[in-house]
Each structure stands twice: as structure tokens, then as C-alpha cells.
Amino acid sequence: MRHNYKSTNMRIKEVIKEKGYTIAEVAEKMGISQPSLSKTINENPSVKMLNRIATVLGVRATYLFEPEEGLYGAVIFKGKTYRIDSVDALETLYSAVKGK
């Protein structure tokens, strides 16, 4: 199946947001500038760049093309972002909300 660059770019941005990050935060974790990452995402990212982005986001590179089944999300509670990608992460959030 051939992927449309525009839809892939939109999917990468969606995953960044889903994981509770901004493009600037991902770029910082990658050690590159935000404009450089934005340009890469909006053009034709190389496999190497897709792998680097995926690593920062804690997903497989294939997830940048289409979602996998599972538990994923992000919640901001009292100014802290909780990445939800497992039952343990969900339990951590639950404990924070309950004040434990």
C-alpha cells in the first residue's frame, strides 16, 4: 500500500499530540531545532527520521502510519501530562487523581 505524504504528515502530528508532546518538545528530545523537525514532517521524512521520531514518542515507526490496537492517550492533570500507554500508566494517573 502506498502512503500519501500529506496523510502521513498529518498522522505524525496526530501521534505527537496524542502522546502529549508538541513538535518543539519532540525536536528538543531529538537534539534538532523545531523548524527543522517541522520541515522534515511536512516534506518527505526519511526512514531514519521516522525511526528517530518514533523512538522519542515511544512507538514503533509503523504506528506513525496507522494506529495499533491498544491503550493510548495523554491526560493533563494539575499541570502535569500523563502519557497513557499501558494499564500501569493508567493506574499511575488514577492514583494522582485520587491523591494517593
Residue frames relative to the residue before (quaternion, step in Angstrom):
aa qw qx qy qz dx dy dz
M 1.0000 0.0000 0.0000 0.0000 0.00 0.00 0.00
R 0.3065 -0.7501 0.5597 0.1735 3.57 -0.82 0.97
H 0.2779 -0.7735 0.5501 0.1479 3.57 -0.88 0.97
N 0.4277 -0.6731 0.5515 0.2445 3.52 -1.09 0.82
Y 0.4968 -0.6783 0.4494 0.3020 3.60 -0.77 1.02
K 0.6387 0.5321 -0.3385 0.4408 3.58 0.95 -0.83
S 0.6940 0.4551 -0.2946 0.4737 3.61 0.84 -0.86
T 0.6131 0.5276 -0.3505 0.4721 3.60 1.07 -0.64
N 0.6438 0.5163 -0.3236 0.4629 3.59 0.94 -0.84
M 0.6566 0.4981 -0.3089 0.4747 3.57 0.96 -0.86
R 0.6395 0.5255 -0.3252 0.4574 3.59 1.01 -0.78
I 0.6277 0.5226 -0.3442 0.4630 3.62 0.95 -0.80
K 0.6635 0.4944 -0.3027 0.4730 3.60 0.90 -0.89
E 0.6243 0.5415 -0.3256 0.4594 3.57 1.05 -0.78
V 0.6723 0.4892 -0.2952 0.4708 3.59 0.93 -0.92
I 0.6069 0.5453 -0.3543 0.4569 3.60 0.99 -0.77
K 0.6833 0.4720 -0.2765 0.4836 3.58 0.87 -0.96
E 0.6319 0.5549 -0.3180 0.4378 3.58 0.97 -0.92
K 0.7179 0.4390 -0.2381 0.4850 3.57 1.02 -0.83
G 0.5611 -0.6578 0.3601 0.3505 3.57 1.29 0.12
Y 0.5728 0.5827 -0.3746 0.4382 3.56 1.22 0.45
T 0.3367 -0.6538 0.6161 0.2821 3.51 -1.39 0.10
I 0.6510 -0.4855 0.3870 0.4368 3.57 -1.25 0.25
A 0.6261 0.5454 -0.3357 0.4448 3.60 1.00 -0.78
E 0.6668 0.4970 -0.3064 0.4630 3.61 0.95 -0.84
V 0.6427 0.5042 -0.3245 0.4769 3.58 0.98 -0.79
A 0.6387 0.5272 -0.3240 0.4573 3.58 0.95 -0.88
E 0.6477 0.5187 -0.3203 0.4570 3.59 0.94 -0.87
K 0.6663 0.4974 -0.2992 0.4682 3.59 0.94 -0.88
M 0.6755 0.4753 -0.2813 0.4885 3.58 1.18 -0.61
G 0.4434 -0.7050 0.4465 0.3272 3.59 1.25 -0.33
I 0.6150 0.4972 -0.3699 0.4877 3.57 1.14 0.63
S 0.6022 -0.5680 0.4081 0.3849 3.59 -1.22 0.24
Q 0.6187 -0.5511 0.4177 0.3727 3.53 -1.25 0.50
P 0.6549 0.4958 -0.3431 0.4555 3.65 0.87 -0.78
S 0.6318 0.5351 -0.3357 0.4491 3.60 1.04 -0.75
L 0.6714 0.4775 -0.3034 0.4787 3.59 0.93 -0.87
S 0.6298 0.5339 -0.3383 0.4516 3.60 0.94 -0.81
K 0.6543 0.5070 -0.3096 0.4679 3.57 0.93 -0.91
T 0.6470 0.5240 -0.3155 0.4553 3.57 0.95 -0.88
I 0.6709 0.4964 -0.2976 0.4635 3.57 0.90 -0.95
N 0.7233 0.4615 -0.2481 0.4497 3.59 0.91 -0.91
E 0.6801 0.4195 -0.2922 0.5254 3.57 1.23 -0.25
N 0.6998 -0.4144 0.3428 0.4701 3.57 -0.84 -0.93
P 0.2012 -0.8142 0.5284 0.1317 3.64 0.06 1.21
S 0.4493 -0.6713 0.5212 0.2755 3.55 -1.02 0.84
V 0.6567 -0.4846 0.3904 0.4261 3.55 -1.28 0.28
K 0.6214 0.5474 -0.3381 0.4471 3.58 1.01 -0.80
M 0.6838 0.4684 -0.2895 0.4788 3.61 0.90 -0.91
L 0.6186 0.5328 -0.3513 0.4582 3.60 0.98 -0.73
N 0.6568 0.5046 -0.3040 0.4706 3.57 0.99 -0.84
R 0.6466 0.5116 -0.3227 0.4648 3.61 0.99 -0.78
I 0.6419 0.5075 -0.3172 0.4794 3.59 0.97 -0.86
A 0.6622 0.5148 -0.3039 0.4518 3.58 0.87 -0.96
T 0.6355 0.5358 -0.3292 0.4480 3.59 0.96 -0.83
V 0.6564 0.5024 -0.3070 0.4716 3.58 0.90 -0.91
L 0.7249 0.4392 -0.2421 0.4723 3.58 0.97 -0.85
G 0.4379 -0.7253 0.4377 0.3010 3.58 1.27 -0.16
V 0.5860 0.5350 -0.3830 0.4729 3.55 1.11 0.75
R 0.5433 -0.5563 0.4891 0.3951 3.54 -1.31 0.14
A 0.6239 -0.5623 0.3851 0.3825 3.58 -1.10 0.64
T 0.6119 0.5654 -0.3551 0.4241 3.59 1.04 -0.66
Y 0.5904 0.5815 -0.3617 0.4271 3.59 1.16 -0.54
L 0.5919 0.5709 -0.3620 0.4390 3.59 1.22 -0.41
F 0.6687 0.4651 -0.2928 0.5007 3.58 1.29 -0.18
E 0.7816 -0.1329 0.0911 0.6026 3.57 1.02 -0.73
P 0.5564 -0.6425 0.4095 0.3316 3.58 -1.03 0.73
E 0.3546 -0.6741 0.6024 0.2385 3.50 -1.29 0.54
E 0.5688 -0.5451 0.4613 0.4081 3.54 -1.23 0.26
G 0.4868 0.6677 -0.4794 0.2955 3.56 -1.05 0.65
L 0.5990 -0.5550 0.4567 0.3530 3.49 -1.39 -0.18
Y 0.1782 0.7823 -0.5723 0.1694 3.57 -0.51 1.20
G 0.3789 0.7131 -0.5461 0.2230 3.55 -1.13 0.66
A 0.2409 -0.7327 0.6113 0.1773 3.50 -1.36 -0.08
V 0.0855 -0.7759 0.6245 0.0236 3.54 -1.08 0.81
I 0.2040 -0.7403 0.6253 0.1392 3.54 -1.01 0.84
F 0.0508 0.7886 -0.6059 0.0921 3.55 -0.72 1.16
K 0.8384 -0.0773 -0.0098 0.5394 3.55 -0.68 1.19
G 0.7470 -0.4449 0.2092 0.4476 3.54 0.92 1.00
K 0.6577 0.4638 -0.3172 0.5017 3.60 1.23 -0.03
T 0.3090 -0.7467 0.5622 0.1759 3.57 -0.96 0.91
Y 0.1458 -0.7716 0.6169 0.0530 3.53 -0.86 1.05
R 0.2537 -0.7437 0.5999 0.1503 3.57 -0.74 1.07
I 0.1535 -0.7891 0.5918 0.0591 3.55 -0.75 1.06
D 0.2183 0.7803 -0.5575 0.1810 3.55 -0.37 1.25
S 0.7580 0.1883 -0.1568 0.6044 3.54 1.31 0.33
V 0.6442 -0.4946 0.3978 0.4267 3.54 -1.28 0.20
D 0.6143 0.5505 -0.3480 0.4456 3.61 1.01 -0.74
A 0.6561 0.5000 -0.3107 0.4722 3.59 0.96 -0.84
L 0.6362 0.5172 -0.3226 0.4730 3.57 1.04 -0.75
E 0.6475 0.5082 -0.3118 0.4746 3.59 1.02 -0.77
T 0.6081 0.5403 -0.3446 0.4685 3.60 1.07 -0.69
L 0.6525 0.4977 -0.3062 0.4825 3.56 0.95 -0.87
Y 0.6394 0.5323 -0.3248 0.4498 3.57 0.91 -0.90
S 0.6528 0.5100 -0.3104 0.4663 3.59 0.94 -0.88
A 0.6465 0.5174 -0.3168 0.4625 3.61 0.98 -0.82
V 0.6656 0.4986 -0.3007 0.4670 3.57 0.97 -0.85
K 0.7001 0.4563 -0.2611 0.4832 3.57 0.98 -0.85
G 0.4662 -0.7109 0.4197 0.3179 3.60 1.29 -0.21
K 0.4134 0.7117 -0.4650 0.3261 3.56 1.16 0.58
